[in-house]
Amino acid sequence: MDKNKAKLSREWIRQTRKVFRNFLTETKFPNPSRLGARGPEFQYPEWLIMFIAILAVKCRCKTYLAIHRLVKEHWDEIAAGLNMKLISERQLRDRLKKICHFPRKPATFIFQLFPEMEQEYNRQR
């Protein structure tokens, strides 16, 4: 995880989270609260799962387990102000799949919002 530490700093996480949240607010991005019309309510907001996907791409995590380790390491910054316990690896994996984010095949929205990440991602492939 030493490589990931070099790519992520507390300040980078805070700044990117703020920019991302502002973007979602400005574009009036809907934040679904449940899985389907009758599905269970989400404990973790959709924007948080999307933000975790952004961090996973930044750190080039290649497995769901690696993504969860990254989240565990930086949970205080990722979930700042939410007063939530750490998301389980299984729940994180299920939610990432729901937004079509897979290790080695990132969700499309990430490169639409952060085009510089796509260049870096493709260059390191």
C-alpha positions in Angstrom: 0.0 0.0 0.0 3.1 2.3 0.1 2.5 3.2 -3.6 -1.1 4.3 -2.7 0.2 6.5 0.1 2.4 8.4 -2.4 -0.6 8.9 -4.7 -3.1 10.0 -1.9 -2.6 12.6 0.7 -5.2 13.7 3.2 -5.3 17.1 1.5 -5.8 15.6 -1.9 -8.7 13.5 -0.6 -10.3 16.4 1.1 -10.0 18.8 -1.9 -11.2 16.2 -4.4 -14.1 15.2 -2.2 -15.1 18.9 -1.9 -14.9 19.5 -5.6 -16.8 16.3 -6.4 -19.6 17.1 -3.9 -19.9 20.6 -5.3 -20.1 19.2 -8.8 -22.9 16.8 -7.8 -24.8 19.6 -6.0 -24.4 22.0 -8.9 -25.6 19.5 -11.5 -28.5 18.3 -9.2 -27.3 14.8 -9.4 -29.9 12.5 -7.8 -28.8 10.6 -4.8 -30.8 7.3 -4.7 -31.6 6.2 -1.2 -32.6 2.6 -1.9 -32.0 -0.3 -4.3 -35.0 -0.3 -6.5 -38.6 0.8 -5.7 -38.9 -1.7 -2.8 -35.3 -2.5 -2.1 -33.5 -1.8 1.2 -32.4 1.7 2.0 -28.7 2.4 1.5 -26.7 2.9 4.6 -24.0 4.7 2.6 -24.9 7.5 0.2 -24.4 6.9 -3.5 -22.0 9.8 -3.8 -19.7 8.2 -1.3 -19.5 5.0 -3.3 -18.8 7.0 -6.4 -16.0 8.9 -4.6 -14.5 5.6 -3.5 -14.4 4.5 -7.1 -12.5 7.7 -8.0 -9.9 7.0 -5.3 -9.6 3.4 -6.5 -8.8 4.6 -10.0 -6.3 7.2 -8.7 -4.5 4.4 -6.8 -4.9 1.8 -9.6 -6.5 -0.8 -7.2 -6.7 -4.1 -9.1 -9.1 -6.0 -6.8 -12.1 -5.2 -4.7 -10.1 -6.3 -1.7 -7.4 -3.7 -2.5 -10.1 -1.1 -2.8 -11.5 -2.0 0.6 -8.0 -1.8 2.1 -7.6 1.6 0.6 -10.9 2.7 2.0 -10.1 1.3 5.4 -6.8 3.2 5.5 -8.3 6.5 4.5 -11.9 6.2 6.0 -11.5 9.2 8.3 -11.0 11.5 5.3 -13.4 9.7 2.9 -16.3 9.7 5.3 -15.5 13.0 7.1 -18.5 14.4 8.9 -20.8 11.5 8.1 -20.4 9.6 11.5 -20.5 6.2 9.7 -18.7 3.0 10.5 -16.4 1.5 7.9 -18.3 -0.1 5.0 -17.8 -3.8 4.8 -15.9 -5.3 1.9 -18.9 -7.2 0.6 -21.2 -4.2 0.7 -18.6 -2.0 -1.0 -18.1 -4.6 -3.7 -21.9 -4.9 -4.3 -22.3 -1.1 -4.4 -19.4 -0.6 -6.8 -20.8 -3.3 -9.1 -24.1 -1.4 -9.0 -22.5 1.7 -10.4 -20.6 -0.4 -13.0 -17.2 0.1 -11.4 -15.0 -3.0 -11.7 -11.3 -3.3 -10.9 -9.3 -2.9 -14.1 -12.4 -1.5 -15.8 -13.4 1.8 -14.1 -16.8 3.4 -14.2 -17.2 5.8 -17.2 -18.2 8.8 -15.1 -14.7 9.0 -13.5 -13.0 9.8 -16.8 -15.8 12.2 -17.8 -15.3 14.2 -14.6 -11.5 13.8 -14.3 -10.1 13.5 -17.8 -6.5 13.9 -16.5 -7.0 10.6 -14.7 -7.8 8.8 -17.9 -4.5 9.9 -19.5 -2.6 8.7 -16.4 -4.6 5.5 -16.2 -3.9 4.6 -19.9 -0.3 5.6 -19.7 0.4 3.2 -16.8 -1.5 0.3 -18.4 
